[in-house]
Amino acid sequence: LVDDEFADGGGEALVAELSRRRPELRLVGISANAEGNARLRAAGAHATCEKKDFAQIGEVLASLIT
């Protein structure tokens, strides 16, 4: 799980770096808004969840299991 906002920069930079270094990881982005989730997806997150919908995080995680 990667948050969209950190004190020292956006979570999309972390997602991009993790995707580059460890492409086998299944990354889930968490943001308070759709724009943040879009940035996380564009950076390589496999799924996202808005913070207001965090009660459904189990479903989001389950969607990544193949």
PQR file of N, CA, C, O and H, with PARSE charges and radii, in Angstrom:
ATOM      1  N   LEU A   1       0.855  -1.177   0.000 -0.4000 1.5000
ATOM      2  CA  LEU A   1       0.000   0.000   0.000 -0.0000 2.0000
ATOM      3  C   LEU A   1       0.894   1.230   0.000  0.5500 1.7000
ATOM      4  O   LEU A   1       1.829   1.328   0.795 -0.5500 1.4000
ATOM      5  N   VAL A   2       0.604   2.163  -0.890 -0.4000 1.5000
ATOM      6  CA  VAL A   2       1.382   3.394  -0.984 -0.0000 2.0000
ATOM      7  C   VAL A   2       0.426   4.583  -0.973  0.5500 1.7000
ATOM      8  O   VAL A   2      -0.487   4.667  -1.794 -0.5500 1.4000
ATOM      9  H   VAL A   2      -0.155   2.084  -1.536  0.4000 1.0000
ATOM     10  N   ASP A   3       0.644   5.490  -0.044 -0.4000 1.5000
ATOM     11  CA  ASP A   3      -0.153   6.706   0.030 -0.0000 2.0000
ATOM     12  C   ASP A   3       0.280   7.661  -1.079  0.5500 1.7000
ATOM     13  O   ASP A   3       1.419   7.616  -1.542 -0.5500 1.4000
ATOM     14  H   ASP A   3       1.385   5.422   0.623  0.4000 1.0000
ATOM     15  N   ASP A   4      -0.628   8.509  -1.489 -0.4000 1.5000
ATOM     16  CA  ASP A   4      -0.338   9.479  -2.541 -0.0000 2.0000
ATOM     17  C   ASP A   4       0.551  10.610  -2.055  0.5500 1.7000
ATOM     18  O   ASP A   4       1.353  11.139  -2.824 -0.5500 1.4000
ATOM     19  H   ASP A   4      -1.553   8.546  -1.113  0.4000 1.0000
ATOM     20  N   GLU A   5       0.422  10.987  -0.795 -0.4000 1.5000
ATOM     21  CA  GLU A   5       1.146  12.167  -0.314 -0.0000 2.0000
ATOM     22  C   GLU A   5       2.069  11.838   0.840  0.5500 1.7000
ATOM     23  O   GLU A   5       1.670  11.210   1.820 -0.5500 1.4000
ATOM     24  H   GLU A   5      -0.230  10.557  -0.170  0.4000 1.0000
ATOM     25  N   PHE A   6       3.315  12.276   0.704 -0.4000 1.5000
ATOM     26  CA  PHE A   6       4.329  12.178   1.749 -0.0000 2.0000
ATOM     27  C   PHE A   6       4.871  13.573   2.007  0.5500 1.7000
ATOM     28  O   PHE A   6       4.743  14.456   1.159 -0.5500 1.4000
ATOM     29  H   PHE A   6       3.639  12.786  -0.093  0.4000 1.0000
ATOM     30  N   ALA A   7       5.464  13.776   3.146 -0.4000 1.5000
ATOM     31  CA  ALA A   7       6.024  15.088   3.477 -0.0000 2.0000
ATOM     32  C   ALA A   7       7.120  15.499   2.495  0.5500 1.7000
ATOM     33  O   ALA A   7       7.302  16.688   2.231 -0.5500 1.4000
ATOM     34  H   ALA A   7       5.569  13.059   3.835  0.4000 1.0000
ATOM     35  N   ASP A   8       7.848  14.523   1.955 -0.4000 1.5000
ATOM     36  CA  ASP A   8       8.972  14.849   1.077 -0.0000 2.0000
ATOM     37  C   ASP A   8       8.694  14.579  -0.407  0.5500 1.7000
ATOM     38  O   ASP A   8       9.621  14.588  -1.217 -0.5500 1.4000
ATOM     39  H   ASP A   8       7.700  13.558   2.169  0.4000 1.0000
ATOM     40  N   GLY A   9       7.433  14.338  -0.770 -0.4000 1.5000
ATOM     41  CA  GLY A   9       7.123  14.142  -2.181 -0.0000 2.0000
ATOM     42  C   GLY A   9       5.934  13.233  -2.390  0.5500 1.7000
ATOM     43  O   GLY A   9       5.387  12.667  -1.444 -0.5500 1.4000
ATOM     44  H   GLY A   9       6.680  14.330  -0.112  0.4000 1.0000
ATOM     45  N   GLY A  10       5.547  13.106  -3.627 -0.4000 1.5000
ATOM     46  CA  GLY A  10       4.385  12.315  -3.971 -0.0000 2.0000
ATOM     47  C   GLY A  10       4.642  10.832  -3.964  0.5500 1.7000
ATOM     48  O   GLY A  10       5.748  10.373  -4.251 -0.5500 1.4000
ATOM     49  H   GLY A  10       5.991  13.566  -4.396  0.4000 1.0000
ATOM     50  N   GLY A  11       3.617  10.092  -3.635 -0.4000 1.5000
ATOM     51  CA  GLY A  11       3.703   8.646  -3.620 -0.0000 2.0000
ATOM     52  C   GLY A  11       3.925   8.061  -5.000  0.5500 1.7000
ATOM     53  O   GLY A  11       4.414   6.939  -5.132 -0.5500 1.4000
ATOM     54  H   GLY A  11       2.718  10.465  -3.401  0.4000 1.0000
ATOM     55  N   GLU A  12       3.562   8.825  -6.044 -0.4000 1.5000
ATOM     56  CA  GLU A  12       3.755   8.286  -7.388 -0.0000 2.0000
ATOM     57  C   GLU A  12       5.231   8.050  -7.702  0.5500 1.7000
ATOM     58  O   GLU A  12       5.563   7.148  -8.471 -0.5500 1.4000
ATOM     59  H   GLU A  12       3.165   9.736  -5.938  0.4000 1.0000
ATOM     60  N   ALA A  13       6.113   8.851  -7.117 -0.4000 1.5000
ATOM     61  CA  ALA A  13       7.556   8.628  -7.316 -0.0000 2.0000
ATOM     62  C   ALA A  13       7.975   7.306  -6.678  0.5500 1.7000
ATOM     63  O   ALA A  13       8.784   6.572  -7.246 -0.5500 1.4000
ATOM     64  H   ALA A  13       5.843   9.584  -6.493  0.4000 1.0000
ATOM     65  N   LEU A  14       7.434   7.000  -5.510 -0.4000 1.5000
ATOM     66  CA  LEU A  14       7.737   5.733  -4.850 -0.0000 2.0000
ATOM     67  C   LEU A  14       7.180   4.562  -5.648  0.5500 1.7000
ATOM     68  O   LEU A  14       7.859   3.548  -5.817 -0.5500 1.4000
ATOM     69  H   LEU A  14       6.777   7.595  -5.048  0.4000 1.0000
ATOM     70  N   VAL A  15       5.961   4.690  -6.137 -0.4000 1.5000
ATOM     71  CA  VAL A  15       5.360   3.629  -6.945 -0.0000 2.0000
ATOM     72  C   VAL A  15       6.200   3.383  -8.199  0.5500 1.7000
ATOM     73  O   VAL A  15       6.473   2.235  -8.549 -0.5500 1.4000
ATOM     74  H   VAL A  15       5.410   5.513  -6.000  0.4000 1.0000
ATOM     75  N   ALA A  16       6.603   4.439  -8.861 -0.4000 1.5000
ATOM     76  CA  ALA A  16       7.413   4.289 -10.070 -0.0000 2.0000
ATOM     77  C   ALA A  16       8.735   3.590  -9.766  0.5500 1.7000
ATOM     78  O   ALA A  16       9.167   2.721 -10.523 -0.5500 1.4000
ATOM     79  H   ALA A  16       6.381   5.372  -8.576  0.4000 1.0000
ATOM     80  N   GLU A  17       9.371   3.963  -8.672 -0.4000 1.5000
ATOM     81  CA  GLU A  17      10.654   3.355  -8.304 -0.0000 2.0000
ATOM     82  C   GLU A  17      10.480   1.890  -7.909  0.5500 1.7000
ATOM     83  O   GLU A  17      11.269   1.040  -8.323 -0.5500 1.4000
ATOM     84  H   GLU A  17       9.020   4.669  -8.057  0.4000 1.0000
ATOM     85  N   LEU A  18       9.461   1.591  -7.119 -0.4000 1.5000
ATOM     86  CA  LEU A  18       9.213   0.200  -6.745 -0.0000 2.0000
ATOM     87  C   LEU A  18       8.871  -0.646  -7.968  0.5500 1.7000
ATOM     88  O   LEU A  18       9.311  -1.791  -8.077 -0.5500 1.4000
ATOM     89  H   LEU A  18       8.820   2.282  -6.783  0.4000 1.0000
ATOM     90  N   SER A  19       8.097  -0.090  -8.877 -0.4000 1.5000
ATOM     91  CA  SER A  19       7.744  -0.813 -10.103 -0.0000 2.0000
ATOM     92  C   SER A  19       8.982  -1.121 -10.934  0.5500 1.7000
ATOM     93  O   SER A  19       9.087  -2.191 -11.533 -0.5500 1.4000
ATOM     94  H   SER A  19       7.740   0.840  -8.788  0.4000 1.0000
ATOM     95  N   ARG A  20       9.906  -0.188 -10.968 -0.4000 1.5000
ATOM     96  CA  ARG A  20      11.140  -0.374 -11.727 -0.0000 2.0000
ATOM     97  C   ARG A  20      12.038  -1.426 -11.072  0.5500 1.7000
ATOM     98  O   ARG A  20      12.571  -2.313 -11.738 -0.5500 1.4000
ATOM     99  H   ARG A  20       9.820   0.681 -10.482  0.4000 1.0000
ATOM    100  N   ARG A  21      12.190  -1.305  -9.756 -0.4000 1.5000
ATOM    101  CA  ARG A  21      13.105  -2.210  -9.047 -0.0000 2.0000
ATOM    102  C   ARG A  21      12.533  -3.599  -8.805  0.5500 1.7000
ATOM    103  O   ARG A  21      13.255  -4.595  -8.853 -0.5500 1.4000
ATOM    104  H   ARG A  21      11.757  -0.584  -9.215  0.4000 1.0000
ATOM    105  N   ARG A  22      11.239  -3.656  -8.547 -0.4000 1.5000
ATOM    106  CA  ARG A  22      10.595  -4.925  -8.177 -0.0000 2.0000
ATOM    107  C   ARG A  22       9.298  -5.106  -8.972  0.5500 1.7000
ATOM    108  O   ARG A  22       8.209  -5.015  -8.404 -0.5500 1.4000
ATOM    109  H   ARG A  22      10.653  -2.847  -8.508  0.4000 1.0000
ATOM    110  N   PRO A  23       9.403  -5.357 -10.266 -0.5600 1.5000
ATOM    111  CA  PRO A  23       8.200  -5.431 -11.108  0.2800 2.0000
ATOM    112  C   PRO A  23       7.212  -6.517 -10.697  0.5500 1.7000
ATOM    113  O   PRO A  23       6.052  -6.483 -11.109 -0.5500 1.4000
ATOM    114  N   GLU A  24       7.653  -7.477  -9.894 -0.4000 1.5000
ATOM    115  CA  GLU A  24       6.745  -8.539  -9.457 -0.0000 2.0000
ATOM    116  C   GLU A  24       5.796  -8.086  -8.345  0.5500 1.7000
ATOM    117  O   GLU A  24       4.808  -8.763  -8.062 -0.5500 1.4000
ATOM    118  H   GLU A  24       8.595  -7.505  -9.560  0.4000 1.0000
ATOM    119  N   LEU A  25       6.087  -6.960  -7.721 -0.4000 1.5000
ATOM    120  CA  LEU A  25       5.226  -6.457  -6.638 -0.0000 2.0000
ATOM    121  C   LEU A  25       3.884  -6.002  -7.185  0.5500 1.7000
ATOM    122  O   LEU A  25       3.808  -5.439  -8.277 -0.5500 1.4000
ATOM    123  H   LEU A  25       6.890  -6.410  -7.951  0.4000 1.0000
ATOM    124  N   ARG A  26       2.840  -6.245  -6.430 -0.4000 1.5000
ATOM    125  CA  ARG A  26       1.495  -5.753  -6.755 -0.0000 2.0000
ATOM    126  C   ARG A  26       1.259  -4.551  -5.854  0.5500 1.7000
ATOM    127  O   ARG A  26       1.081  -4.705  -4.646 -0.5500 1.4000
ATOM    128  H   ARG A  26       2.902  -6.702  -5.543  0.4000 1.0000
ATOM    129  N   LEU A  27       1.255  -3.373  -6.426 -0.4000 1.5000
ATOM    130  CA  LEU A  27       1.168  -2.128  -5.658 -0.0000 2.0000
ATOM    131  C   LEU A  27      -0.249  -1.585  -5.655  0.5500 1.7000
ATOM    132  O   LEU A  27      -0.933  -1.573  -6.678 -0.5500 1.4000
ATOM    133  H   LEU A  27       1.399  -3.248  -7.407  0.4000 1.0000
ATOM    134  N   VAL A  28      -0.675  -1.133  -4.478 -0.4000 1.5000
ATOM    135  CA  VAL A  28      -1.988  -0.522  -4.315 -0.0000 2.0000
ATOM    136  C   VAL A  28      -1.777   0.902  -3.817  0.5500 1.7000
ATOM    137  O   VAL A  28      -1.106   1.127  -2.810 -0.5500 1.4000
ATOM    138  H   VAL A  28      -0.119  -1.143  -3.647  0.4000 1.0000
ATOM    139  N   GLY A  29      -2.357   1.857  -4.532 -0.4000 1.5000
ATOM    140  CA  GLY A  29      -2.270   3.258  -4.147 -0.0000 2.0000
ATOM    141  C   GLY A  29      -3.478   3.679  -3.331  0.5500 1.7000
ATOM    142  O   GLY A  29      -4.596   3.222  -3.568 -0.5500 1.4000
ATOM    143  H   GLY A  29      -2.903   1.674  -5.350  0.4000 1.0000
ATOM    144  N   ILE A  30      -3.239   4.553  -2.374 -0.4000 1.5000
ATOM    145  CA  ILE A  30      -4.293   5.077  -1.505 -0.0000 2.0000
ATOM    146  C   ILE A  30      -4.237   6.593  -1.577  0.5500 1.7000
ATOM    147  O   ILE A  30      -3.190   7.194  -1.338 -0.5500 1.4000
ATOM    148  H   ILE A  30      -2.330   4.925  -2.183  0.4000 1.0000
ATOM    149  N   SER A  31      -5.367   7.214  -1.908 -0.4000 1.5000
ATOM    150  CA  SER A  31      -5.418   8.671  -1.972 -0.0000 2.0000
ATOM    151  C   SER A  31      -6.766   9.162  -1.463  0.5500 1.7000
ATOM    152  O   SER A  31      -7.746   8.417  -1.432 -0.5500 1.4000
ATOM    153  H   SER A  31      -6.218   6.727  -2.102  0.4000 1.0000
ATOM    154  N   ALA A  32      -6.796  10.412  -1.071 -0.4000 1.5000
ATOM    155  CA  ALA A  32      -8.039  11.021  -0.607 -0.0000 2.0000
ATOM    156  C   ALA A  32      -8.908  11.479  -1.776  0.5500 1.7000
ATOM    157  O   ALA A  32     -10.059  11.869  -1.578 -0.5500 1.4000
ATOM    158  H   ALA A  32      -6.000  11.017  -1.096  0.4000 1.0000
ATOM    159  N   ASN A  33      -8.358  11.433  -3.002 -0.4000 1.5000
ATOM    160  CA  ASN A  33      -9.127  11.932  -4.145 -0.0000 2.0000
ATOM    161  C   ASN A  33      -8.796  11.164  -5.421  0.5500 1.7000
ATOM    162  O   ASN A  33      -7.778  10.478  -5.504 -0.5500 1.4000
ATOM    163  H   ASN A  33      -7.423  11.116  -3.163  0.4000 1.0000
ATOM    164  N   ALA A  34      -9.672  11.291  -6.405 -0.4000 1.5000
ATOM    165  CA  ALA A  34      -9.519  10.570  -7.669 -0.0000 2.0000
ATOM    166  C   ALA A  34      -8.259  10.994  -8.414  0.5500 1.7000
ATOM    167  O   ALA A  34      -7.623  10.165  -9.065 -0.5500 1.4000
ATOM    168  H   ALA A  34     -10.499  11.849  -6.337  0.4000 1.0000
ATOM    169  N   GLU A  35      -7.890  12.262  -8.331 -0.4000 1.5000
ATOM    170  CA  GLU A  35      -6.698  12.735  -9.035 -0.0000 2.0000
ATOM    171  C   GLU A  35      -5.439  12.063  -8.495  0.5500 1.7000
ATOM    172  O   GLU A  35      -4.563  11.671  -9.266 -0.5500 1.4000
ATOM    173  H   GLU A  35      -8.406  12.935  -7.802  0.4000 1.0000
ATOM    174  N   GLY A  36      -5.349  11.932  -7.187 -0.4000 1.5000
ATOM    175  CA  GLY A  36      -4.204  11.250  -6.586 -0.0000 2.0000
ATOM    176  C   GLY A  36      -4.143   9.792  -6.996  0.5500 1.7000
ATOM    177  O   GLY A  36      -3.067   9.268  -7.285 -0.5500 1.4000
ATOM    178  H   GLY A  36      -6.061  12.251  -6.561  0.4000 1.0000
ATOM    179  N   ASN A  37      -5.295   9.135  -7.021 -0.4000 1.5000
ATOM    180  CA  ASN A  37      -5.329   7.746  -7.450 -0.0000 2.0000
ATOM    181  C   ASN A  37      -4.952   7.612  -8.914  0.5500 1.7000
ATOM    182  O   ASN A  37      -4.290   6.646  -9.293 -0.5500 1.4000
ATOM    183  H   ASN A  37      -6.168   9.561  -6.786  0.4000 1.0000
ATOM    184  N   ALA A  38      -5.356   8.555  -9.736 -0.4000 1.5000
ATOM    185  CA  ALA A  38      -4.971   8.527 -11.151 -0.0000 2.0000
ATOM    186  C   ALA A  38      -3.461   8.661 -11.307  0.5500 1.7000
ATOM    187  O   ALA A  38      -2.860   7.984 -12.141 -0.5500 1.4000
ATOM    188  H   ALA A  38      -5.893   9.340  -9.429  0.4000 1.0000
ATOM    189  N   ARG A  39      -2.847   9.528 -10.512 -0.4000 1.5000
ATOM    190  CA  ARG A  39      -1.386   9.676 -10.565 -0.0000 2.0000
ATOM    191  C   ARG A  39      -0.695   8.381 -10.152  0.5500 1.7000
ATOM    192  O   ARG A  39       0.293   7.976 -10.764 -0.5500 1.4000
ATOM    193  H   ARG A  39      -3.335  10.078  -9.834  0.4000 1.0000
ATOM    194  N   LEU A  40      -1.213   7.739  -9.118 -0.4000 1.5000
ATOM    195  CA  LEU A  40      -0.623   6.480  -8.650 -0.0000 2.0000
ATOM    196  C   LEU A  40      -0.755   5.384  -9.703  0.5500 1.7000
ATOM    197  O   LEU A  40       0.183   4.614  -9.913 -0.5500 1.4000
ATOM    198  H   LEU A  40      -2.015   8.068  -8.621  0.4000 1.0000
ATOM    199  N   ARG A  41      -1.890   5.305 -10.355 -0.4000 1.5000
ATOM    200  CA  ARG A  41      -2.079   4.315 -11.425 -0.0000 2.0000
ATOM    201  C   ARG A  41      -1.138   4.599 -12.591  0.5500 1.7000
ATOM    202  O   ARG A  41      -0.522   3.685 -13.139 -0.5500 1.4000
ATOM    203  H   ARG A  41      -2.651   5.930 -10.184  0.4000 1.0000
ATOM    204  N   ALA A  42      -1.035   5.865 -12.962 -0.4000 1.5000
ATOM    205  CA  ALA A  42      -0.147   6.236 -14.069 -0.0000 2.0000
ATOM    206  C   ALA A  42       1.310   5.892 -13.749  0.5500 1.7000
ATOM    207  O   ALA A  42       2.095   5.593 -14.649 -0.5500 1.4000
ATOM    208  H   ALA A  42      -1.536   6.607 -12.516  0.4000 1.0000
ATOM    209  N   ALA A  43       1.659   5.935 -12.475 -0.4000 1.5000
ATOM    210  CA  ALA A  43       3.027   5.625 -12.055 -0.0000 2.0000
ATOM    211  C   ALA A  43       3.290   4.125 -11.984  0.5500 1.7000
ATOM    212  O   ALA A  43       4.441   3.696 -11.908 -0.5500 1.4000
ATOM    213  H   ALA A  43       1.021   6.178 -11.744  0.4000 1.0000
ATOM    214  N   GLY A  44       2.208   3.319 -12.008 -0.4000 1.5000
ATOM    215  CA  GLY A  44       2.404   1.882 -12.001 -0.0000 2.0000
ATOM    216  C   GLY A  44       1.627   1.096 -10.969  0.5500 1.7000
ATOM    217  O   GLY A  44       1.772  -0.124 -10.900 -0.5500 1.4000
ATOM    218  H   GLY A  44       1.273   3.668 -12.069  0.4000 1.0000
ATOM    219  N   ALA A  45       0.801   1.758 -10.157 -0.4000 1.5000
ATOM    220  CA  ALA A  45      -0.003   1.020  -9.178 -0.0000 2.0000
ATOM    221  C   ALA A  45      -0.989   0.106  -9.910  0.5500 1.7000
ATOM    222  O   ALA A  45      -1.585   0.502 -10.912 -0.5500 1.4000
ATOM    223  H   ALA A  45       0.684   2.750 -10.213  0.4000 1.0000
ATOM    224  N   HIS A  46      -1.151  -1.089  -9.413 -0.4000 1.5000
ATOM    225  CA  HIS A  46      -2.041  -2.058 -10.035 -0.0000 2.0000
ATOM    226  C   HIS A  46      -3.502  -1.843  -9.649  0.5500 1.7000
ATOM    227  O   HIS A  46      -4.406  -2.283 -10.359 -0.5500 1.4000
ATOM    228  H   HIS A  46      -0.667  -1.410  -8.598  0.4000 1.0000
ATOM    229  N   ALA A  47      -3.728  -1.174  -8.538 -0.4000 1.5000
ATOM    230  CA  ALA A  47      -5.072  -0.880  -8.064 -0.0000 2.0000
ATOM    231  C   ALA A  47      -4.988   0.335  -7.149  0.5500 1.7000
ATOM    232  O   ALA A  47      -3.913   0.687  -6.662 -0.5500 1.4000
ATOM    233  H   ALA A  47      -2.993  -0.816  -7.962  0.4000 1.0000
ATOM    234  N   THR A  48      -6.122   0.962  -6.925 -0.4000 1.5000
ATOM    235  CA  THR A  48      -6.184   2.111  -6.012 -0.0000 2.0000
ATOM    236  C   THR A  48      -7.443   2.025  -5.176  0.5500 1.7000
ATOM    237  O   THR A  48      -8.380   1.292  -5.492 -0.5500 1.4000
ATOM    238  H   THR A  48      -6.995   0.676  -7.321  0.4000 1.0000
ATOM    239  N   CYS A  49      -7.437   2.795  -4.098 -0.4000 1.5000
ATOM    240  CA  CYS A  49      -8.586   2.870  -3.207 -0.0000 2.0000
ATOM    241  C   CYS A  49      -8.614   4.271  -2.609  0.5500 1.7000
ATOM    242  O   CYS A  49      -7.616   4.743  -2.064 -0.5500 1.4000
ATOM    243  H   CYS A  49      -6.675   3.390  -3.842  0.4000 1.0000
ATOM    244  N   GLU A  50      -9.760   4.928  -2.717 -0.4000 1.5000
ATOM    245  CA  GLU A  50      -9.872   6.228  -2.060 -0.0000 2.0000
ATOM    246  C   GLU A  50      -9.977   6.023  -0.564  0.5500 1.7000
ATOM    247  O   GLU A  50     -10.563   5.046  -0.099 -0.5500 1.4000
ATOM    248  H   GLU A  50     -10.570   4.544  -3.160  0.4000 1.0000
ATOM    249  N   LYS A  51      -9.403   6.955   0.189 -0.4000 1.5000
ATOM    250  CA  LYS A  51      -9.394   6.819   1.646 -0.0000 2.0000
ATOM    251  C   LYS A  51     -10.804   6.732   2.222  0.5500 1.7000
ATOM    252  O   LYS A  51     -11.030   6.037   3.212 -0.5500 1.4000
ATOM    253  H   LYS A  51      -8.927   7.749  -0.189  0.4000 1.0000
ATOM    254  N   LYS A  52     -11.742   7.428   1.612 -0.4000 1.5000
ATOM    255  CA  LYS A  52     -13.120   7.387   2.108 -0.0000 2.0000
ATOM    256  C   LYS A  52     -13.747   6.006   1.918  0.5500 1.7000
ATOM    257  O   LYS A  52     -14.738   5.677   2.570 -0.5500 1.4000
ATOM    258  H   LYS A  52     -11.559   7.993   0.807  0.4000 1.0000
ATOM    259  N   ASP A  53     -13.169   5.197   1.025 -0.4000 1.5000
ATOM    260  CA  ASP A  53     -13.666   3.852   0.742 -0.0000 2.0000
ATOM    261  C   ASP A  53     -12.769   2.769   1.332  0.5500 1.7000
ATOM    262  O   ASP A  53     -12.829   1.617   0.902 -0.5500 1.4000
ATOM    263  H   ASP A  53     -12.364   5.464   0.495  0.4000 1.0000
ATOM    264  N   PHE A  54     -11.944   3.122   2.304 -0.4000 1.5000
ATOM    265  CA  PHE A  54     -10.949   2.189   2.825 -0.0000 2.0000
ATOM    266  C   PHE A  54     -11.576   0.931   3.420  0.5500 1.7000
ATOM    267  O   PHE A  54     -10.897  -0.087   3.548 -0.5500 1.4000
ATOM    268  H   PHE A  54     -11.896   4.058   2.654  0.4000 1.0000
ATOM    269  N   ALA A  55     -12.839   0.978   3.783 -0.4000 1.5000
ATOM    270  CA  ALA A  55     -13.504  -0.214   4.307 -0.0000 2.0000
ATOM    271  C   ALA A  55     -13.535  -1.331   3.256  0.5500 1.7000
ATOM    272  O   ALA A  55     -13.693  -2.503   3.597 -0.5500 1.4000
ATOM    273  H   ALA A  55     -13.391   1.805   3.679  0.4000 1.0000
ATOM    274  N   GLN A  56     -13.384  -0.966   1.982 -0.4000 1.5000
ATOM    275  CA  GLN A  56     -13.378  -1.949   0.898 -0.0000 2.0000
ATOM    276  C   GLN A  56     -11.970  -2.385   0.494  0.5500 1.7000
ATOM    277  O   GLN A  56     -11.808  -3.019  -0.549 -0.5500 1.4000
ATOM    278  H   GLN A  56     -13.255  -0.014   1.704  0.4000 1.0000
ATOM    279  N   ILE A  57     -10.950  -2.065   1.289 -0.4000 1.5000
ATOM    280  CA  ILE A  57      -9.577  -2.393   0.904 -0.0000 2.0000
ATOM    281  C   ILE A  57      -9.391  -3.906   0.733  0.5500 1.7000
ATOM    282  O   ILE A  57      -8.589  -4.336  -0.096 -0.5500 1.4000
ATOM    283  H   ILE A  57     -11.082  -1.550   2.137  0.4000 1.0000
ATOM    284  N   GLY A  58     -10.107  -4.699   1.490 -0.4000 1.5000
ATOM    285  CA  GLY A  58     -10.005  -6.150   1.335 -0.0000 2.0000
ATOM    286  C   GLY A  58     -10.419  -6.601  -0.060  0.5500 1.7000
ATOM    287  O   GLY A  58      -9.795  -7.486  -0.644 -0.5500 1.4000
ATOM    288  H   GLY A  58     -10.758  -4.350   2.164  0.4000 1.0000
ATOM    289  N   GLU A  59     -11.468  -5.991  -0.586 -0.4000 1.5000
ATOM    290  CA  GLU A  59     -11.911  -6.307  -1.938 -0.0000 2.0000
ATOM    291  C   GLU A  59     -10.888  -5.876  -2.976  0.5500 1.7000
ATOM    292  O   GLU A  59     -10.651  -6.575  -3.962 -0.5500 1.4000
ATOM    293  H   GLU A  59     -11.976  -5.272  -0.111  0.4000 1.0000
ATOM    294  N   VAL A  60     -10.284  -4.716  -2.744 -0.4000 1.5000
ATOM    295  CA  VAL A  60      -9.250  -4.227  -3.663 -0.0000 2.0000
ATOM    296  C   VAL A  60      -8.073  -5.183  -3.671  0.5500 1.7000
ATOM    297  O   VAL A  60      -7.576  -5.547  -4.737 -0.5500 1.4000
ATOM    298  H   VAL A  60     -10.476  -4.148  -1.943  0.4000 1.0000
ATOM    299  N   LEU A  61      -7.628  -5.589  -2.505 -0.4000 1.5000
ATOM    300  CA  LEU A  61      -6.508  -6.526  -2.415 -0.0000 2.0000
ATOM    301  C   LEU A  61      -6.863  -7.866  -3.047  0.5500 1.7000
ATOM    302  O   LEU A  61      -6.043  -8.456  -3.750 -0.5500 1.4000
ATOM    303  H   LEU A  61      -8.032  -5.293  -1.639  0.4000 1.0000
ATOM    304  N   ALA A  62      -8.065  -8.345  -2.805 -0.4000 1.5000
ATOM    305  CA  ALA A  62      -8.480  -9.619  -3.378 -0.0000 2.0000
ATOM    306  C   ALA A  62      -8.519  -9.568  -4.905  0.5500 1.7000
ATOM    307  O   ALA A  62      -8.301 -10.586  -5.562 -0.5500 1.4000
ATOM    308  H   ALA A  62      -8.731  -7.865  -2.233  0.4000 1.0000
ATOM    309  N   SER A  63      -8.793  -8.402  -5.468 -0.4000 1.5000
ATOM    310  CA  SER A  63      -8.833  -8.275  -6.926 -0.0000 2.0000
ATOM    311  C   SER A  63      -7.461  -8.467  -7.563  0.5500 1.7000
ATOM    312  O   SER A  63      -7.368  -8.687  -8.771 -0.5500 1.4000
ATOM    313  H   SER A  63      -8.971  -7.576  -4.934  0.4000 1.0000
ATOM    314  N   LEU A  64      -6.402  -8.387  -6.773 -0.4000 1.5000
ATOM    315  CA  LEU A  64      -5.057  -8.543  -7.304 -0.0000 2.0000
ATOM    316  C   LEU A  64      -4.579  -9.989  -7.329  0.5500 1.7000
ATOM    317  O   LEU A  64      -3.555 -10.304  -7.935 -0.5500 1.4000
ATOM    318  H   LEU A  64      -6.477  -8.208  -5.792  0.4000 1.0000
ATOM    319  N   ILE A  65      -5.322 -10.857  -6.673 -0.4000 1.5000
ATOM    320  CA  ILE A  65      -4.943 -12.263  -6.613 -0.0000 2.0000
ATOM    321  C   ILE A  65      -5.403 -12.947  -7.897  0.5500 1.7000
ATOM    322  O   ILE A  65      -6.575 -12.891  -8.269 -0.5500 1.4000
ATOM    323  H   ILE A  65      -6.154 -10.601  -6.181  0.4000 1.0000
ATOM    324  N   THR A  66      -4.462 -13.583  -8.550 -0.4000 1.5000
ATOM    325  CA  THR A  66      -4.809 -14.261  -9.813 -0.0000 2.0000
ATOM    326  C   THR A  66      -4.817 -15.756  -9.650  0.5500 1.7000
ATOM    327  O   THR A  66      -5.087 -16.481 -10.608 -0.5500 1.4000
ATOM    328  H   THR A  66      -3.510 -13.629  -8.247  0.4000 1.0000
TER
END
